[in-house]
Amino acid sequence: MKSFSEYFLQNNYDAFKIDKVTNGNLLYFTMMYVYYKEDWKTNIPELNTVKYQTLAYKVMIAYRKNFYHTQTHAADVVQNLYMVIREKGIDKLCDIGPIDFFTTLLSGAAHDMDHPGHNNFYEIKSASKLAILYNDVSVLENHHVASLFFLLENI
């Protein structure tokens, strides 16, 4: 059996296959893998390990089980961001430091948090609570970022 690192750093990365290996917890394992691989405990001392583990878990469970916008999709986004930024040298080209890298990957992890499975048009036309809350303006985008900010308040 391959290690998580061998799965993660593949060019032919298969999020669905690895999600099965991690028993449906791919986003958590992906976020923790990056935490240790990047040595954020040392490189971002303000980032407490236990709080980061809690954050990774809570971001993962904030994803609903719908057709596409799932924690598996979010883990795939984080892996792709990681590969483009770190493995392709964008970090050096753009002088990306540990905090910038952390916030970029956290944004990728949380970009579809609590997605209801519908698009903005549907939310607006159905006059959903989210559409009313965000006054029909970037309904889902506002919801995803607000969900992350609320989560961060309680970590």
N, C-alpha and C positions, 0 to 999 in steps of 0.2 A: 504494500500500500504506500502511495506517495505521501510525503509530508505536505502540510498546508502550503508551505513556501513553494514547493514544486508545482502545486496547482496554481497558486496565485501569480507566479511570475511567468506563466506560459503565454505565448502569443496566441495560442488556440484555447484560451481560457473559456471554460464552459460553466457559467454560473449555476445552471440548473443541476448539472452533475455534482458540483461541489456543494450545493445546497443540500442535496440528499446525503452526502458524506457528513455534513455538519448537522444533520437531523433538523433541517429547517431553521437553522440559526446562522446563516451565512453572513448577514450584515454584522452581527456581533463579532464573529470570528475574524472577519475582514478588518473591522475597526481595531480589534485588539492586536491583530498581526501587525498592522501599520504602527500602532503605538510602540510595540517592542522593537520592530525592525528599525524604526527611526529614532529609537532611544529617547522618546519624548520625556521620559522621567528625568533624564539628565539635561536634554536640550531645551525643555520648557519646564523648569522646576515648579512653576506655579500650577502645573497641571497634575493634580493629585491622582495617583493611580486608582484608588478606590472610587473616587468621583468620576473618573474617566470610564471605568468599567460600568458604573451605574448609568452614565450618559449613553454609552454604546448599547446597553441593554434596553434602555427606555426608548431610544430612537428606533431600535429594531421593532419593539412591540407596538410602537405607534403606527406601524404600517398595517393596513387592513389586508384582508385576503380577497383581492379582486383579480381581474384578468391580467393586468399588466403592472400597475403601479404598486409593486410589492417590495418587501425587504430584499428579495433576491435581485430585483431590478436596481435597487439602491446600492447593493453590494457590487453589482456589475459596474455601475457608474463610478464608485470609489476605486475599484480596480483599474478601470480605464484612465481615470484621472491620475492615479499613481503611476501607471506605466508611461503616460505621456509626459508627466512632469519630471519624474525621477529617472526612469529608464531611458528616455529619449533626450535628456539633458536640458529640458526647458527650465529647470530650477537654476542651473548655472547661467543660462542665457539671460534670464530675467532676474537673477539675484534673489531667488525666493528663499526666505529664511524659514526656520522651523514653525514660527507662529503663523506665517502666511500659508505654509503648507498645511498645517493643522486646520486652519479655518476653511481652506479650500476643500479639503477632504470631508470635513464636517458638513459643509454646505452640500456636497455631493451626496452624502449619506442621508441628509434630511430633506432633500429637494422635493420629495413627493410625500412627506409625512402625512398620515391620516387622509390620504386621497380616497374620496368616496367612490371612484370608479366611473365618474361621468366627467364630461368636459365643461368648460366655462359656459358655453352656449346652453347646454342642458340645465345647468344650475340657474342661469338667469331666466330662461323660458319657463322653468317650473317654479320660479319664485321660491327657491329653497332658502332655508335659514341662512346658509352661507352667502348666498347672493344678496339677501337683505342686509346681512351684517356688513358686507363689504360694498354695499351700494352699487352692485353690478360691475365693479371695477376690478379687473384681474382677480377674480374671486378665489380661484384655487391657489394662485401664487401667494396672495395675501394670507390665505389659510395655512399654507405650508410653513411660511416663515413665522407666522404668529404661533403656530403649534411648537416650533422649535424654541422660540423665545419664552413661551410659557413653561416648557420643559426645563430650560436652562435656569429659570427662576427658582425651581424646586430641586436643584441638585446641590 
